[in-house]
Amino acid sequence: MPPTVSTDLHREREDPDDNKKEKNNAALSVDEFMGFVRGGLEEGRDVIGAGMSDGVVREWYEVFGGRYEEAAKK
């Protein structure tokens, strides 16, 4: 679940720098994003959130993860 990451992708947008930390406090640097990805992979997680989405993903799995796993087995 990727958040806004400060890259030079999507340069065609009206403001191609709206994903930079100077304009978006929630944006992650590439290093910050990769830190979340690395940590999730090391934990063996199937779904990895980064930045604000990390908490959302973890909470979803705490509440619904067991039900999801049971449904996936069927």
PDB file of N, CA, C, O and CB in Angstrom:
ATOM      1  N   MET A   1       0.852  -1.168   0.000  1.00  0.00           N
ATOM      2  CA  MET A   1       0.000   0.000   0.000  1.00  0.00           C
ATOM      3  C   MET A   1       0.895   1.227   0.000  1.00  0.00           C
ATOM      4  O   MET A   1       1.157   1.802   1.057  1.00  0.00           O
ATOM      5  CB  MET A   1      -0.968   0.000   1.218  1.00  0.00           C
ATOM      6  N   PRO A   2       1.361   1.630  -1.155  1.00  0.00           N
ATOM      7  CA  PRO A   2       2.326   2.729  -1.176  1.00  0.00           C
ATOM      8  C   PRO A   2       1.700   4.079  -0.854  1.00  0.00           C
ATOM      9  O   PRO A   2       0.612   4.392  -1.337  1.00  0.00           O
ATOM     10  CB  PRO A   2       2.990   2.796  -2.521  1.00  0.00           C
ATOM     11  N   PRO A   3       2.372   4.867  -0.055  1.00  0.00           N
ATOM     12  CA  PRO A   3       1.962   6.235   0.216  1.00  0.00           C
ATOM     13  C   PRO A   3       2.565   7.168  -0.831  1.00  0.00           C
ATOM     14  O   PRO A   3       3.091   6.720  -1.850  1.00  0.00           O
ATOM     15  CB  PRO A   3       2.384   6.662   1.641  1.00  0.00           C
ATOM     16  N   THR A   4       2.485   8.440  -0.571  1.00  0.00           N
ATOM     17  CA  THR A   4       3.158   9.406  -1.418  1.00  0.00           C
ATOM     18  C   THR A   4       4.659   9.314  -1.146  1.00  0.00           C
ATOM     19  O   THR A   4       5.112   9.489  -0.015  1.00  0.00           O
ATOM     20  CB  THR A   4       2.622  10.852  -1.166  1.00  0.00           C
ATOM     21  N   VAL A   5       5.410   9.038  -2.196  1.00  0.00           N
ATOM     22  CA  VAL A   5       6.865   8.920  -2.067  1.00  0.00           C
ATOM     23  C   VAL A   5       7.505  10.001  -2.916  1.00  0.00           C
ATOM     24  O   VAL A   5       7.122  10.210  -4.067  1.00  0.00           O
ATOM     25  CB  VAL A   5       7.368   7.502  -2.496  1.00  0.00           C
ATOM     26  N   SER A   6       8.463  10.673  -2.353  1.00  0.00           N
ATOM     27  CA  SER A   6       9.127  11.795  -3.009  1.00  0.00           C
ATOM     28  C   SER A   6      10.044  11.292  -4.130  1.00  0.00           C
ATOM     29  O   SER A   6      11.212  10.974  -3.907  1.00  0.00           O
ATOM     30  CB  SER A   6       9.934  12.621  -1.983  1.00  0.00           C
ATOM     31  N   THR A   7       9.480  11.231  -5.334  1.00  0.00           N
ATOM     32  CA  THR A   7      10.236  10.806  -6.518  1.00  0.00           C
ATOM     33  C   THR A   7      10.006  11.822  -7.631  1.00  0.00           C
ATOM     34  O   THR A   7       9.259  12.785  -7.460  1.00  0.00           O
ATOM     35  CB  THR A   7       9.814   9.365  -6.980  1.00  0.00           C
ATOM     36  N   ASP A   8      10.644  11.601  -8.752  1.00  0.00           N
ATOM     37  CA  ASP A   8      10.421  12.453  -9.917  1.00  0.00           C
ATOM     38  C   ASP A   8       9.525  11.774 -10.945  1.00  0.00           C
ATOM     39  O   ASP A   8       9.530  12.148 -12.117  1.00  0.00           O
ATOM     40  CB  ASP A   8      11.751  12.829 -10.557  1.00  0.00           C
ATOM     41  N   LEU A   9       8.753  10.773 -10.510  1.00  0.00           N
ATOM     42  CA  LEU A   9       7.769  10.154 -11.390  1.00  0.00           C
ATOM     43  C   LEU A   9       6.597  11.112 -11.578  1.00  0.00           C
ATOM     44  O   LEU A   9       6.438  12.051 -10.798  1.00  0.00           O
ATOM     45  CB  LEU A   9       7.284   8.792 -10.816  1.00  0.00           C
ATOM     46  N   HIS A  10       5.805  10.896 -12.566  1.00  0.00           N
ATOM     47  CA  HIS A  10       4.588  11.674 -12.828  1.00  0.00           C
ATOM     48  C   HIS A  10       4.871  13.155 -13.034  1.00  0.00           C
ATOM     49  O   HIS A  10       4.182  14.009 -12.477  1.00  0.00           O
ATOM     50  CB  HIS A  10       3.611  11.505 -11.687  1.00  0.00           C
ATOM     51  N   ARG A  11       5.860  13.446 -13.812  1.00  0.00           N
ATOM     52  CA  ARG A  11       6.236  14.834 -14.077  1.00  0.00           C
ATOM     53  C   ARG A  11       5.193  15.566 -14.908  1.00  0.00           C
ATOM     54  O   ARG A  11       5.259  16.788 -15.044  1.00  0.00           O
ATOM     55  CB  ARG A  11       7.575  14.885 -14.782  1.00  0.00           C
ATOM     56  N   GLU A  12       4.215  14.825 -15.475  1.00  0.00           N
ATOM     57  CA  GLU A  12       3.207  15.448 -16.324  1.00  0.00           C
ATOM     58  C   GLU A  12       2.115  16.149 -15.510  1.00  0.00           C
ATOM     59  O   GLU A  12       1.282  16.849 -16.085  1.00  0.00           O
ATOM     60  CB  GLU A  12       2.584  14.405 -17.232  1.00  0.00           C
ATOM     61  N   ARG A  13       2.103  15.976 -14.201  1.00  0.00           N
ATOM     62  CA  ARG A  13       1.053  16.564 -13.374  1.00  0.00           C
ATOM     63  C   ARG A  13       1.170  18.078 -13.343  1.00  0.00           C
ATOM     64  O   ARG A  13       2.225  18.641 -13.634  1.00  0.00           O
ATOM     65  CB  ARG A  13       1.113  16.005 -11.955  1.00  0.00           C
ATOM     66  N   GLU A  14       0.070  18.725 -12.986  1.00  0.00           N
ATOM     67  CA  GLU A  14       0.051  20.182 -12.921  1.00  0.00           C
ATOM     68  C   GLU A  14       1.144  20.707 -11.994  1.00  0.00           C
ATOM     69  O   GLU A  14       1.838  21.667 -12.329  1.00  0.00           O
ATOM     70  CB  GLU A  14      -1.318  20.673 -12.451  1.00  0.00           C
ATOM     71  N   ASP A  15       1.296  20.080 -10.834  1.00  0.00           N
ATOM     72  CA  ASP A  15       2.387  20.413  -9.918  1.00  0.00           C
ATOM     73  C   ASP A  15       3.187  19.133  -9.688  1.00  0.00           C
ATOM     74  O   ASP A  15       2.875  18.367  -8.777  1.00  0.00           O
ATOM     75  CB  ASP A  15       1.846  21.014  -8.554  1.00  0.00           C
ATOM     76  N   PRO A  16       4.193  18.899 -10.488  1.00  0.00           N
ATOM     77  CA  PRO A  16       4.928  17.637 -10.390  1.00  0.00           C
ATOM     78  C   PRO A  16       5.733  17.481  -9.105  1.00  0.00           C
ATOM     79  O   PRO A  16       6.283  16.410  -8.848  1.00  0.00           O
ATOM     80  CB  PRO A  16       5.847  17.509 -11.553  1.00  0.00           C
ATOM     81  N   ASP A  17       5.807  18.529  -8.300  1.00  0.00           N
ATOM     82  CA  ASP A  17       6.545  18.456  -7.048  1.00  0.00           C
ATOM     83  C   ASP A  17       5.637  18.382  -5.822  1.00  0.00           C
ATOM     84  O   ASP A  17       6.103  18.570  -4.698  1.00  0.00           O
ATOM     85  CB  ASP A  17       7.452  19.643  -6.928  1.00  0.00           C
ATOM     86  N   ASP A  18       4.331  18.108  -6.028  1.00  0.00           N
ATOM     87  CA  ASP A  18       3.416  18.043  -4.887  1.00  0.00           C
ATOM     88  C   ASP A  18       3.636  16.802  -4.027  1.00  0.00           C
ATOM     89  O   ASP A  18       3.001  16.645  -2.983  1.00  0.00           O
ATOM     90  CB  ASP A  18       1.983  18.072  -5.373  1.00  0.00           C
ATOM     91  N   ASN A  19       4.528  15.929  -4.462  1.00  0.00           N
ATOM     92  CA  ASN A  19       4.864  14.750  -3.662  1.00  0.00           C
ATOM     93  C   ASN A  19       6.188  14.929  -2.909  1.00  0.00           C
ATOM     94  O   ASN A  19       6.722  13.969  -2.354  1.00  0.00           O
ATOM     95  CB  ASN A  19       4.939  13.515  -4.560  1.00  0.00           C
ATOM     96  N   LYS A  20       6.695  16.115  -2.893  1.00  0.00           N
ATOM     97  CA  LYS A  20       7.950  16.399  -2.183  1.00  0.00           C
ATOM     98  C   LYS A  20       7.654  16.843  -0.759  1.00  0.00           C
ATOM     99  O   LYS A  20       6.609  17.439  -0.497  1.00  0.00           O
ATOM    100  CB  LYS A  20       8.771  17.485  -2.924  1.00  0.00           C
ATOM    101  N   LYS A  21       8.562  16.556   0.158  1.00  0.00           N
ATOM    102  CA  LYS A  21       8.374  16.895   1.562  1.00  0.00           C
ATOM    103  C   LYS A  21       8.123  18.394   1.779  1.00  0.00           C
ATOM    104  O   LYS A  21       7.410  18.777   2.706  1.00  0.00           O
ATOM    105  CB  LYS A  21       9.585  16.458   2.356  1.00  0.00           C
ATOM    106  N   GLU A  22       8.701  19.221   0.940  1.00  0.00           N
ATOM    107  CA  GLU A  22       8.521  20.668   1.096  1.00  0.00           C
ATOM    108  C   GLU A  22       7.065  21.067   0.907  1.00  0.00           C
ATOM    109  O   GLU A  22       6.627  22.078   1.456  1.00  0.00           O
ATOM    110  CB  GLU A  22       9.402  21.426   0.100  1.00  0.00           C
ATOM    111  N   LYS A  23       6.309  20.289   0.140  1.00  0.00           N
ATOM    112  CA  LYS A  23       4.913  20.620  -0.160  1.00  0.00           C
ATOM    113  C   LYS A  23       3.925  19.637   0.467  1.00  0.00           C
ATOM    114  O   LYS A  23       2.725  19.907   0.489  1.00  0.00           O
ATOM    115  CB  LYS A  23       4.704  20.657  -1.660  1.00  0.00           C
ATOM    116  N   ASN A  24       4.405  18.507   0.973  1.00  0.00           N
ATOM    117  CA  ASN A  24       3.528  17.475   1.496  1.00  0.00           C
ATOM    118  C   ASN A  24       4.217  16.808   2.691  1.00  0.00           C
ATOM    119  O   ASN A  24       5.113  15.981   2.519  1.00  0.00           O
ATOM    120  CB  ASN A  24       3.172  16.427   0.391  1.00  0.00           C
ATOM    121  N   ASN A  25       3.795  17.175   3.887  1.00  0.00           N
ATOM    122  CA  ASN A  25       4.433  16.642   5.102  1.00  0.00           C
ATOM    123  C   ASN A  25       4.307  15.133   5.225  1.00  0.00           C
ATOM    124  O   ASN A  25       5.128  14.500   5.889  1.00  0.00           O
ATOM    125  CB  ASN A  25       3.835  17.290   6.325  1.00  0.00           C
ATOM    126  N   ALA A  26       3.293  14.544   4.597  1.00  0.00           N
ATOM    127  CA  ALA A  26       3.078  13.099   4.700  1.00  0.00           C
ATOM    128  C   ALA A  26       3.936  12.311   3.713  1.00  0.00           C
ATOM    129  O   ALA A  26       4.002  11.085   3.795  1.00  0.00           O
ATOM    130  CB  ALA A  26       1.613  12.775   4.469  1.00  0.00           C
ATOM    131  N   ALA A  27       4.589  12.996   2.789  1.00  0.00           N
ATOM    132  CA  ALA A  27       5.411  12.301   1.788  1.00  0.00           C
ATOM    133  C   ALA A  27       6.611  11.645   2.460  1.00  0.00           C
ATOM    134  O   ALA A  27       7.202  12.191   3.392  1.00  0.00           O
ATOM    135  CB  ALA A  27       5.884  13.282   0.684  1.00  0.00           C
ATOM    136  N   LEU A  28       6.951  10.466   1.965  1.00  0.00           N
ATOM    137  CA  LEU A  28       8.133   9.760   2.451  1.00  0.00           C
ATOM    138  C   LEU A  28       9.262   9.908   1.449  1.00  0.00           C
ATOM    139  O   LEU A  28       9.029   9.971   0.242  1.00  0.00           O
ATOM    140  CB  LEU A  28       7.824   8.268   2.703  1.00  0.00           C
ATOM    141  N   SER A  29      10.476   9.962   1.950  1.00  0.00           N
ATOM    142  CA  SER A  29      11.618   9.890   1.050  1.00  0.00           C
ATOM    143  C   SER A  29      11.707   8.447   0.553  1.00  0.00           C
ATOM    144  O   SER A  29      11.088   7.556   1.134  1.00  0.00           O
ATOM    145  CB  SER A  29      12.956  10.344   1.764  1.00  0.00           C
ATOM    146  N   VAL A  30      12.450   8.215  -0.489  1.00  0.00           N
ATOM    147  CA  VAL A  30      12.625   6.849  -0.993  1.00  0.00           C
ATOM    148  C   VAL A  30      13.266   5.978   0.093  1.00  0.00           C
ATOM    149  O   VAL A  30      12.882   4.821   0.261  1.00  0.00           O
ATOM    150  CB  VAL A  30      13.497   6.842  -2.288  1.00  0.00           C
ATOM    151  N   ASP A  31      14.233   6.523   0.826  1.00  0.00           N
ATOM    152  CA  ASP A  31      14.878   5.758   1.898  1.00  0.00           C
ATOM    153  C   ASP A  31      13.892   5.393   3.003  1.00  0.00           C
ATOM    154  O   ASP A  31      13.913   4.271   3.509  1.00  0.00           O
ATOM    155  CB  ASP A  31      16.041   6.552   2.487  1.00  0.00           C
ATOM    156  N   GLU A  32      13.031   6.335   3.378  1.00  0.00           N
ATOM    157  CA  GLU A  32      12.022   6.045   4.398  1.00  0.00           C
ATOM    158  C   GLU A  32      11.066   4.952   3.913  1.00  0.00           C
ATOM    159  O   GLU A  32      10.762   4.013   4.648  1.00  0.00           O
ATOM    160  CB  GLU A  32      11.233   7.324   4.759  1.00  0.00           C
ATOM    161  N   PHE A  33      10.599   5.083   2.677  1.00  0.00           N
ATOM    162  CA  PHE A  33       9.693   4.088   2.101  1.00  0.00           C
ATOM    163  C   PHE A  33      10.344   2.710   2.096  1.00  0.00           C
ATOM    164  O   PHE A  33       9.726   1.726   2.503  1.00  0.00           O
ATOM    165  CB  PHE A  33       9.287   4.490   0.671  1.00  0.00           C
ATOM    166  N   MET A  34      11.590   2.641   1.636  1.00  0.00           N
ATOM    167  CA  MET A  34      12.279   1.356   1.567  1.00  0.00           C
ATOM    168  C   MET A  34      12.527   0.782   2.966  1.00  0.00           C
ATOM    169  O   MET A  34      12.598  -0.438   3.121  1.00  0.00           O
ATOM    170  CB  MET A  34      13.607   1.510   0.817  1.00  0.00           C
ATOM    171  N   GLY A  35      12.657   1.626   3.975  1.00  0.00           N
ATOM    172  CA  GLY A  35      12.783   1.148   5.345  1.00  0.00           C
ATOM    173  C   GLY A  35      11.537   0.389   5.787  1.00  0.00           C
ATOM    174  O   GLY A  35      11.637  -0.659   6.425  1.00  0.00           O
ATOM    175  N   PHE A  36      10.359   0.919   5.445  1.00  0.00           N
ATOM    176  CA  PHE A  36       9.115   0.220   5.748  1.00  0.00           C
ATOM    177  C   PHE A  36       9.039  -1.100   4.977  1.00  0.00           C
ATOM    178  O   PHE A  36       8.659  -2.128   5.536  1.00  0.00           O
ATOM    179  CB  PHE A  36       7.901   1.108   5.410  1.00  0.00           C
ATOM    180  N   VAL A  37       9.398  -1.068   3.702  1.00  0.00           N
ATOM    181  CA  VAL A  37       9.344  -2.278   2.873  1.00  0.00           C
ATOM    182  C   VAL A  37      10.309  -3.325   3.429  1.00  0.00           C
ATOM    183  O   VAL A  37       9.937  -4.486   3.596  1.00  0.00           O
ATOM    184  CB  VAL A  37       9.690  -1.951   1.388  1.00  0.00           C
ATOM    185  N   ARG A  38      11.525  -2.923   3.710  1.00  0.00           N
ATOM    186  CA  ARG A  38      12.524  -3.845   4.246  1.00  0.00           C
ATOM    187  C   ARG A  38      12.038  -4.472   5.552  1.00  0.00           C
ATOM    188  O   ARG A  38      12.139  -5.685   5.740  1.00  0.00           O
ATOM    189  CB  ARG A  38      13.859  -3.117   4.470  1.00  0.00           C
ATOM    190  N   GLY A  39      11.515  -3.648   6.444  1.00  0.00           N
ATOM    191  CA  GLY A  39      11.015  -4.153   7.723  1.00  0.00           C
ATOM    192  C   GLY A  39       9.873  -5.143   7.541  1.00  0.00           C
ATOM    193  O   GLY A  39       9.827  -6.174   8.212  1.00  0.00           O
ATOM    194  N   GLY A  40       8.953  -4.832   6.637  1.00  0.00           N
ATOM    195  CA  GLY A  40       7.837  -5.734   6.376  1.00  0.00           C
ATOM    196  C   GLY A  40       8.290  -7.057   5.799  1.00  0.00           C
ATOM    197  O   GLY A  40       7.773  -8.111   6.167  1.00  0.00           O
ATOM    198  N   LEU A  41       9.253  -7.005   4.897  1.00  0.00           N
ATOM    199  CA  LEU A  41       9.781  -8.242   4.320  1.00  0.00           C
ATOM    200  C   LEU A  41      10.496  -9.070   5.375  1.00  0.00           C
ATOM    201  O   LEU A  41      10.356 -10.292   5.403  1.00  0.00           O
ATOM    202  CB  LEU A  41      10.733  -7.932   3.160  1.00  0.00           C
ATOM    203  N   GLU A  42      11.260  -8.417   6.241  1.00  0.00           N
ATOM    204  CA  GLU A  42      11.970  -9.127   7.302  1.00  0.00           C
ATOM    205  C   GLU A  42      11.000  -9.774   8.286  1.00  0.00           C
ATOM    206  O   GLU A  42      11.306 -10.815   8.869  1.00  0.00           O
ATOM    207  CB  GLU A  42      12.905  -8.174   8.042  1.00  0.00           C
ATOM    208  N   GLU A  43       9.822  -9.156   8.474  1.00  0.00           N
ATOM    209  CA  GLU A  43       8.797  -9.724   9.348  1.00  0.00           C
ATOM    210  C   GLU A  43       7.997 -10.816   8.641  1.00  0.00           C
ATOM    211  O   GLU A  43       7.204 -11.514   9.274  1.00  0.00           O
ATOM    212  CB  GLU A  43       7.857  -8.627   9.839  1.00  0.00           C
ATOM    213  N   GLY A  44       8.204 -10.967   7.325  1.00  0.00           N
ATOM    214  CA  GLY A  44       7.471 -11.977   6.565  1.00  0.00           C
ATOM    215  C   GLY A  44       6.039 -11.584   6.254  1.00  0.00           C
ATOM    216  O   GLY A  44       5.188 -12.448   6.039  1.00  0.00           O
ATOM    217  N   ARG A  45       5.770 -10.293   6.228  1.00  0.00           N
ATOM    218  CA  ARG A  45       4.408  -9.821   5.977  1.00  0.00           C
ATOM    219  C   ARG A  45       4.050  -9.938   4.501  1.00  0.00           C
ATOM    220  O   ARG A  45       4.883  -9.703   3.625  1.00  0.00           O
ATOM    221  CB  ARG A  45       4.250  -8.371   6.442  1.00  0.00           C
ATOM    222  N   ASP A  46       2.791 -10.305   4.238  1.00  0.00           N
ATOM    223  CA  ASP A  46       2.284 -10.374   2.869  1.00  0.00           C
ATOM    224  C   ASP A  46       1.861  -9.004   2.349  1.00  0.00           C
ATOM    225  O   ASP A  46       2.003  -8.703   1.164  1.00  0.00           O
ATOM    226  CB  ASP A  46       1.110 -11.339   2.794  1.00  0.00           C
ATOM    227  N   VAL A  47       1.343  -8.183   3.251  1.00  0.00           N
ATOM    228  CA  VAL A  47       0.904  -6.832   2.892  1.00  0.00           C
ATOM    229  C   VAL A  47       1.705  -5.865   3.741  1.00  0.00           C
ATOM    230  O   VAL A  47       1.741  -5.969   4.967  1.00  0.00           O
ATOM    231  CB  VAL A  47      -0.649  -6.637   3.107  1.00  0.00           C
ATOM    232  N   ILE A  48       2.340  -4.932   3.074  1.00  0.00           N
ATOM    233  CA  ILE A  48       3.218  -3.987   3.761  1.00  0.00           C
ATOM    234  C   ILE A  48       2.691  -2.579   3.539  1.00  0.00           C
ATOM    235  O   ILE A  48       2.522  -2.135   2.404  1.00  0.00           O
ATOM    236  CB  ILE A  48       4.687  -4.115   3.261  1.00  0.00           C
ATOM    237  N   GLY A  49       2.438  -1.893   4.626  1.00  0.00           N
ATOM    238  CA  GLY A  49       2.064  -0.492   4.547  1.00  0.00           C
ATOM    239  C   GLY A  49       3.288   0.354   4.857  1.00  0.00           C
ATOM    240  O   GLY A  49       4.208  -0.096   5.539  1.00  0.00           O
ATOM    241  N   ALA A  50       3.291   1.550   4.365  1.00  0.00           N
ATOM    242  CA  ALA A  50       4.403   2.466   4.636  1.00  0.00           C
ATOM    243  C   ALA A  50       3.828   3.815   5.015  1.00  0.00           C
ATOM    244  O   ALA A  50       2.784   4.226   4.509  1.00  0.00           O
ATOM    245  CB  ALA A  50       5.357   2.593   3.404  1.00  0.00           C
ATOM    246  N   GLY A  51       4.518   4.496   5.905  1.00  0.00           N
ATOM    247  CA  GLY A  51       4.027   5.797   6.333  1.00  0.00           C
ATOM    248  C   GLY A  51       2.709   5.641   7.080  1.00  0.00           C
ATOM    249  O   GLY A  51       2.570   4.757   7.925  1.00  0.00           O
ATOM    250  N   MET A  52       1.746   6.497   6.770  1.00  0.00           N
ATOM    251  CA  MET A  52       0.454   6.460   7.448  1.00  0.00           C
ATOM    252  C   MET A  52      -0.279   5.139   7.226  1.00  0.00           C
ATOM    253  O   MET A  52      -1.025   4.698   8.101  1.00  0.00           O
ATOM    254  CB  MET A  52      -0.411   7.610   6.975  1.00  0.00           C
ATOM    255  N   SER A  53      -0.085   4.511   6.089  1.00  0.00           N
ATOM    256  CA  SER A  53      -0.822   3.275   5.805  1.00  0.00           C
ATOM    257  C   SER A  53      -0.327   2.097   6.640  1.00  0.00           C
ATOM    258  O   SER A  53      -1.037   1.099   6.765  1.00  0.00           O
ATOM    259  CB  SER A  53      -0.713   2.932   4.329  1.00  0.00           C
ATOM    260  N   ASP A  54       0.866   2.188   7.210  1.00  0.00           N
ATOM    261  CA  ASP A  54       1.383   1.090   8.015  1.00  0.00           C
ATOM    262  C   ASP A  54       0.443   0.793   9.183  1.00  0.00           C
ATOM    263  O   ASP A  54       0.105  -0.366   9.423  1.00  0.00           O
ATOM    264  CB  ASP A  54       2.792   1.418   8.531  1.00  0.00           C
ATOM    265  N   GLY A  55       0.029   1.804   9.895  1.00  0.00           N
ATOM    266  CA  GLY A  55      -0.891   1.611  11.015  1.00  0.00           C
ATOM    267  C   GLY A  55      -2.240   1.082  10.574  1.00  0.00           C
ATOM    268  O   GLY A  55      -2.834   0.248  11.257  1.00  0.00           O
ATOM    269  N   VAL A  56      -2.731   1.559   9.441  1.00  0.00           N
ATOM    270  CA  VAL A  56      -4.017   1.102   8.917  1.00  0.00           C
ATOM    271  C   VAL A  56      -3.953  -0.382   8.582  1.00  0.00           C
ATOM    272  O   VAL A  56      -4.857  -1.136   8.943  1.00  0.00           O
ATOM    273  CB  VAL A  56      -4.418   1.915   7.671  1.00  0.00           C
ATOM    274  N   VAL A  57      -2.901  -0.808   7.900  1.00  0.00           N
ATOM    275  CA  VAL A  57      -2.745  -2.216   7.528  1.00  0.00           C
ATOM    276  C   VAL A  57      -2.636  -3.083   8.776  1.00  0.00           C
ATOM    277  O   VAL A  57      -3.294  -4.120   8.866  1.00  0.00           O
ATOM    278  CB  VAL A  57      -1.503  -2.410   6.631  1.00  0.00           C
ATOM    279  N   ARG A  58      -1.823  -2.678   9.729  1.00  0.00           N
ATOM    280  CA  ARG A  58      -1.653  -3.470  10.950  1.00  0.00           C
ATOM    281  C   ARG A  58      -2.969  -3.587  11.720  1.00  0.00           C
ATOM    282  O   ARG A  58      -3.307  -4.666  12.209  1.00  0.00           O
ATOM    283  CB  ARG A  58      -0.572  -2.842  11.848  1.00  0.00           C
ATOM    284  N   GLU A  59      -3.709  -2.491  11.829  1.00  0.00           N
ATOM    285  CA  GLU A  59      -4.991  -2.520  12.535  1.00  0.00           C
ATOM    286  C   GLU A  59      -5.993  -3.402  11.805  1.00  0.00           C
ATOM    287  O   GLU A  59      -6.727  -4.155  12.445  1.00  0.00           O
ATOM    288  CB  GLU A  59      -5.552  -1.102  12.689  1.00  0.00           C
ATOM    289  N   TRP A  60      -6.038  -3.323  10.469  1.00  0.00           N
ATOM    290  CA  TRP A  60      -6.961  -4.151   9.695  1.00  0.00           C
ATOM    291  C   TRP A  60      -6.684  -5.624   9.964  1.00  0.00           C
ATOM    292  O   TRP A  60      -7.612  -6.401  10.189  1.00  0.00           O
ATOM    293  CB  TRP A  60      -6.841  -3.844   8.185  1.00  0.00           C
ATOM    294  N   TYR A  61      -5.423  -6.007   9.942  1.00  0.00           N
ATOM    295  CA  TYR A  61      -5.081  -7.404  10.181  1.00  0.00           C
ATOM    296  C   TYR A  61      -5.389  -7.837  11.606  1.00  0.00           C
ATOM    297  O   TYR A  61      -5.753  -8.991  11.831  1.00  0.00           O
ATOM    298  CB  TYR A  61      -3.621  -7.636   9.883  1.00  0.00           C
ATOM    299  N   GLU A  62      -5.249  -6.931  12.580  1.00  0.00           N
ATOM    300  CA  GLU A  62      -5.605  -7.280  13.954  1.00  0.00           C
ATOM    301  C   GLU A  62      -7.105  -7.551  14.075  1.00  0.00           C
ATOM    302  O   GLU A  62      -7.512  -8.473  14.782  1.00  0.00           O
ATOM    303  CB  GLU A  62      -5.189  -6.157  14.918  1.00  0.00           C
ATOM    304  N   VAL A  63      -7.918  -6.764  13.397  1.00  0.00           N
ATOM    305  CA  VAL A  63      -9.367  -6.891  13.495  1.00  0.00           C
ATOM    306  C   VAL A  63      -9.906  -7.988  12.576  1.00  0.00           C
ATOM    307  O   VAL A  63     -10.727  -8.802  12.999  1.00  0.00           O
ATOM    308  CB  VAL A  63     -10.029  -5.564  13.162  1.00  0.00           C
ATOM    309  N   PHE A  64      -9.450  -8.012  11.328  1.00  0.00           N
ATOM    310  CA  PHE A  64     -10.044  -8.896  10.326  1.00  0.00           C
ATOM    311  C   PHE A  64      -9.123 -10.012   9.833  1.00  0.00           C
ATOM    312  O   PHE A  64      -9.566 -10.879   9.080  1.00  0.00           O
ATOM    313  CB  PHE A  64     -10.482  -8.088   9.163  1.00  0.00           C
ATOM    314  N   GLY A  65      -7.879 -10.008  10.233  1.00  0.00           N
ATOM    315  CA  GLY A  65      -6.905 -10.954   9.696  1.00  0.00           C
ATOM    316  C   GLY A  65      -7.311 -12.410   9.838  1.00  0.00           C
ATOM    317  O   GLY A  65      -7.174 -13.186   8.892  1.00  0.00           O
ATOM    318  N   GLY A  66      -7.803 -12.789  10.998  1.00  0.00           N
ATOM    319  CA  GLY A  66      -8.213 -14.172  11.206  1.00  0.00           C
ATOM    320  C   GLY A  66      -9.347 -14.577  10.289  1.00  0.00           C
ATOM    321  O   GLY A  66      -9.335 -15.670   9.723  1.00  0.00           O
ATOM    322  N   ARG A  67     -10.330 -13.699  10.141  1.00  0.00           N
ATOM    323  CA  ARG A  67     -11.460 -13.972   9.240  1.00  0.00           C
ATOM    324  C   ARG A  67     -10.978 -14.084   7.795  1.00  0.00           C
ATOM    325  O   ARG A  67     -11.432 -14.945   7.041  1.00  0.00           O
ATOM    326  CB  ARG A  67     -12.534 -12.862   9.359  1.00  0.00           C
ATOM    327  N   TYR A  68     -10.063 -13.213   7.426  1.00  0.00           N
ATOM    328  CA  TYR A  68      -9.528 -13.227   6.061  1.00  0.00           C
ATOM    329  C   TYR A  68      -8.812 -14.558   5.794  1.00  0.00           C
ATOM    330  O   TYR A  68      -9.018 -15.175   4.749  1.00  0.00           O
ATOM    331  CB  TYR A  68      -8.555 -12.029   5.838  1.00  0.00           C
ATOM    332  N   GLU A  69      -7.985 -14.992   6.725  1.00  0.00           N
ATOM    333  CA  GLU A  69      -7.244 -16.236   6.551  1.00  0.00           C
ATOM    334  C   GLU A  69      -8.192 -17.432   6.419  1.00  0.00           C
ATOM    335  O   GLU A  69      -7.970 -18.315   5.591  1.00  0.00           O
ATOM    336  CB  GLU A  69      -6.284 -16.449   7.728  1.00  0.00           C
ATOM    337  N   GLU A  70      -9.246 -17.456   7.237  1.00  0.00           N
ATOM    338  CA  GLU A  70     -10.222 -18.541   7.148  1.00  0.00           C
ATOM    339  C   GLU A  70     -10.944 -18.532   5.803  1.00  0.00           C
ATOM    340  O   GLU A  70     -11.136 -19.584   5.193  1.00  0.00           O
ATOM    341  CB  GLU A  70     -11.238 -18.435   8.285  1.00  0.00           C
ATOM    342  N   ALA A  71     -11.339 -17.359   5.343  1.00  0.00           N
ATOM    343  CA  ALA A  71     -12.029 -17.252   4.049  1.00  0.00           C
ATOM    344  C   ALA A  71     -11.101 -17.649   2.909  1.00  0.00           C
ATOM    345  O   ALA A  71     -11.540 -18.268   1.940  1.00  0.00           O
ATOM    346  CB  ALA A  71     -12.553 -15.817   3.829  1.00  0.00           C
ATOM    347  N   ALA A  72      -9.830 -17.301   3.017  1.00  0.00           N
ATOM    348  CA  ALA A  72      -8.865 -17.620   1.965  1.00  0.00           C
ATOM    349  C   ALA A  72      -8.638 -19.122   1.868  1.00  0.00           C
ATOM    350  O   ALA A  72      -8.362 -19.635   0.784  1.00  0.00           O
ATOM    351  CB  ALA A  72      -7.537 -16.905   2.223  1.00  0.00           C
ATOM    352  N   LYS A  73      -8.749 -19.831   2.985  1.00  0.00           N
ATOM    353  CA  LYS A  73      -8.570 -21.288   2.977  1.00  0.00           C
ATOM    354  C   LYS A  73      -9.707 -21.986   2.252  1.00  0.00           C
ATOM    355  O   LYS A  73      -9.509 -23.063   1.690  1.00  0.00           O
ATOM    356  CB  LYS A  73      -8.465 -21.818   4.402  1.00  0.00           C
ATOM    357  N   LYS A  74     -10.897 -21.390   2.256  1.00  0.00           N
ATOM    358  CA  LYS A  74     -12.068 -21.991   1.602  1.00  0.00           C
ATOM    359  C   LYS A  74     -11.981 -21.741   0.143  1.00  0.00           C
ATOM    360  O   LYS A  74     -12.863 -22.158  -0.608  1.00  0.00           O
ATOM    361  CB  LYS A  74     -13.385 -21.439   2.159  1.00  0.00           C
TER     362      LYS A  74
END
